[in-house]
Amino acid sequence: MYRLGVIGAGNMGMAILNGAISSGAVKAHETAVFDLDAEKKMICKGKGCAVLEDEGEVYKDSAVLLFAVKPQNFETLLNKLSGFKPPEGQIIVTIAAGVSTGYIKSFLKQSKRFIRVMPNTPLLIGKGASFLSKSEEVTDAEFEKIRAIFGAMGETAVIPEDKMNEVIPVNGSSPAFVYYFIDAVAKSAEKMGVDYDTALRLAAATFIGSAEMILKSGKTPEELIKMVCSPGGTTIEAIKVFDARSLYDIIDEACVKCAKRAYEIGK
Ligand SMILES: NC(=O)c1ccc[n+]([C@@H]2O[C@H](COP(=O)([O-])OP(=O)(O)OC[C@H]3O[C@@H](n4cnc5c(N)ncnc54)[C@H](OP(=O)(O)O)[C@@H]3O)[C@@H](O)[C@H]2O)c1
C-alpha cells in the first residue's frame, strides 16, 4: 500500500507531491502517481515515485489519495474509479475548485473520509496559502498530518467545507489579482519613461514587503495606508482616484463573481 497516491501530476499535484516528499511526510518510494501525460509520468518516475498503469490502480492502493485534476475531468475520473474498491480507511484529499465531497461520494459510495483543500500556485515555491476542511470521519490527528504537508509549503487555515467556494478569491484566484495589479503599476511606470522590467521587479518586491507588514506589524490595512498617505502628499492623490472609481466595490464585485463561478462549474 502506498502512503500517498496522486491522480493528476500537473501544477498543483506535482507541487503537493514535491512538498510532501521534501517535508519528510512521505518518501518518494511510498508514493504512487498517475497522469495522462507521458512527460509528467517520466518526471515522477525520475523522483522515485511509482507510476502506475491507471487511475484505478492508484485508487485501489493508496492510504491517502490526492485528486489534482481539473474540475471538468472529475466526472470521467469518478466514473472510472467507481468500478474499483478502495482500501479500508482511505482518506481522499481533493483540491478542485467547486467540486464538493458530496459529489465525489455520489460516485464513490464506499469512500467516507475526505479532506478538501483550496491551495494556490505560490505553493510551487513554498510560499503558498491553503484553506482546509475535513469530514467528520477523519480524526484530528490524521487531519493535522495532512495539514502539516500544506503547512510546509506556506500558511494554512481551517474552514467549514460550505465556505470553500467563498475563499477562492482570497487565496486560490488572488495570485492572479496581485499579478494584474503589479503589471498595471509597472506598465504605468513604463508610460512615464521607467524601464518596465525594473519597475516590475521593484513593484513585486514592494508587494512582498507590504504583505509582510500586514502579517508582522500588528497594524490594520487602514492604519498602514494612513502611514503612507501624508496629507497633501503623493499617495493620497492615487487613493483619491481609487475611491472616486470605487475600487473597493469593483474588487468586491470581482470576488463575488469568482466565488459564484465555483458554484456554476461546481458539482
Ligand atoms: N492552478 C491553480 O491556481 C489552482 C489553485 C487552487 C486549486 N486548483 C485546483 O487544482 C486542480 C489542478 O489544477 P492544476 O492547475 O494543477 O491543473 P493542471 O496543471 O492542468 O494539472 C492537471 C493534470 O491532471 C491530468 N489529468 C486529467 N485527467 C486525468 C485523469 N483522469 N487521470 C490522471 N491525470 C489526469 C492532466 O493531464 P492533461 O493535461 O493531459 O489533461 C494534467 O496533467 C484543479 O482542480 C484546480 O481547480 C488550482
The ligand as an SDF file (V2000), in Angstrom:
LIG
                    3D

 48 52  0  0  0  0  0  0  0  0999 V2000
   -3.8170   26.3100  -10.6130 N   0  0  0  0  0  0  0  0  0  0  0  0
   -4.3020   26.9790   -9.5670 C   0  0  0  0  0  0  0  0  0  0  0  0
   -4.0370   28.1610   -9.3310 O   0  0  0  0  0  0  0  0  0  0  0  0
   -5.1960   26.2490   -8.5890 C   0  0  0  0  0  0  0  0  0  0  0  0
   -5.4740   26.8290   -7.3400 C   0  0  0  0  0  0  0  0  0  0  0  0
   -6.2960   26.1290   -6.4640 C   0  0  0  0  0  0  0  0  0  0  0  0
   -6.8560   24.9130   -6.8250 C   0  0  0  0  0  0  0  0  0  0  0  0
   -6.5710   24.4010   -8.0530 N   0  0  0  0  0  0  0  0  0  0  0  0
   -7.1870   23.1050   -8.4270 C   0  0  0  0  0  0  0  0  0  0  0  0
   -6.1410   22.1980   -8.6500 O   0  0  0  0  0  0  0  0  0  0  0  0
   -6.5670   21.2470   -9.6200 C   0  0  0  0  0  0  0  0  0  0  0  0
   -5.4320   21.0200  -10.5970 C   0  0  0  0  0  0  0  0  0  0  0  0
   -5.1030   22.2510  -11.2160 O   0  0  0  0  0  0  0  0  0  0  0  0
   -3.7210   22.4270  -11.9920 P   0  0  0  0  0  0  0  0  0  0  0  0
   -3.5730   23.8810  -12.2370 O   0  0  0  0  0  0  0  0  0  0  0  0
   -2.6520   21.6560  -11.2940 O   0  0  0  0  0  0  0  0  0  0  0  0
   -4.1040   21.6690  -13.3610 O   0  0  0  0  0  0  0  0  0  0  0  0
   -3.1290   21.0130  -14.4350 P   0  0  0  0  0  0  0  0  0  0  0  0
   -1.7660   21.6170  -14.3700 O   0  0  0  0  0  0  0  0  0  0  0  0
   -3.8660   21.0060  -15.7320 O   0  0  0  0  0  0  0  0  0  0  0  0
   -2.9790   19.5010  -13.9060 O   0  0  0  0  0  0  0  0  0  0  0  0
   -3.9750   18.5360  -14.0220 C   0  0  0  0  0  0  0  0  0  0  0  0
   -3.3190   17.2840  -14.5500 C   0  0  0  0  0  0  0  0  0  0  0  0
   -4.2520   16.1950  -14.4500 O   0  0  0  0  0  0  0  0  0  0  0  0
   -4.1580   15.4210  -15.6310 C   0  0  0  0  0  0  0  0  0  0  0  0
   -5.3710   14.6200  -15.7670 N   0  0  0  0  0  0  0  0  0  0  0  0
   -6.5670   14.9270  -16.2920 C   0  0  0  0  0  0  0  0  0  0  0  0
   -7.4020   13.8750  -16.1850 N   0  0  0  0  0  0  0  0  0  0  0  0
   -6.7070   12.8880  -15.5630 C   0  0  0  0  0  0  0  0  0  0  0  0
   -7.0110   11.5650  -15.1620 C   0  0  0  0  0  0  0  0  0  0  0  0
   -8.2010   11.0300  -15.3850 N   0  0  0  0  0  0  0  0  0  0  0  0
   -6.0540   10.8570  -14.5420 N   0  0  0  0  0  0  0  0  0  0  0  0
   -4.8340   11.3850  -14.2950 C   0  0  0  0  0  0  0  0  0  0  0  0
   -4.4730   12.6230  -14.6800 N   0  0  0  0  0  0  0  0  0  0  0  0
   -5.4050   13.3680  -15.2980 C   0  0  0  0  0  0  0  0  0  0  0  0
   -3.9680   16.4640  -16.7010 C   0  0  0  0  0  0  0  0  0  0  0  0
   -3.4990   15.8890  -17.8910 O   0  0  0  0  0  0  0  0  0  0  0  0
   -3.8950   16.6020  -19.3120 P   0  0  0  0  0  0  0  0  0  0  0  0
   -3.2430   17.9460  -19.2550 O   0  0  0  0  0  0  0  0  0  0  0  0
   -3.3030   15.6760  -20.3090 O   0  0  0  0  0  0  0  0  0  0  0  0
   -5.3770   16.6820  -19.3220 O   0  0  0  0  0  0  0  0  0  0  0  0
   -2.9310   17.3890  -16.0310 C   0  0  0  0  0  0  0  0  0  0  0  0
   -1.6360   16.8810  -16.2010 O   0  0  0  0  0  0  0  0  0  0  0  0
   -7.8360   21.8020  -10.2740 C   0  0  0  0  0  0  0  0  0  0  0  0
   -8.9320   21.0330   -9.8650 O   0  0  0  0  0  0  0  0  0  0  0  0
   -7.9510   23.2010   -9.7560 C   0  0  0  0  0  0  0  0  0  0  0  0
   -9.2940   23.5960   -9.5020 O   0  0  0  0  0  0  0  0  0  0  0  0
   -5.7440   25.0170   -8.9250 C   0  0  0  0  0  0  0  0  0  0  0  0
  1  2  1  0
  2  3  2  0
  2  4  1  0
  4  5  1  0
  4 48  2  0
  5  6  2  0
  6  7  1  0
  7  8  2  0
  8  9  1  0
  8 48  1  0
  9 10  1  0
  9 46  1  0
 10 11  1  0
 11 12  1  0
 11 44  1  0
 12 13  1  0
 13 14  1  0
 14 15  2  0
 14 16  1  0
 14 17  1  0
 17 18  1  0
 18 19  2  0
 18 20  1  0
 18 21  1  0
 21 22  1  0
 22 23  1  0
 23 24  1  0
 23 42  1  0
 24 25  1  0
 25 26  1  0
 25 36  1  0
 26 27  1  0
 26 35  1  0
 27 28  2  0
 28 29  1  0
 29 30  1  0
 29 35  2  0
 30 31  1  0
 30 32  2  0
 32 33  1  0
 33 34  2  0
 34 35  1  0
 36 37  1  0
 36 42  1  0
 37 38  1  0
 38 39  2  0
 38 40  1  0
 38 41  1  0
 42 43  1  0
 44 45  1  0
 44 46  1  0
 46 47  1  0
M  CHG  2   8   1  16  -1
M  END
$$$$
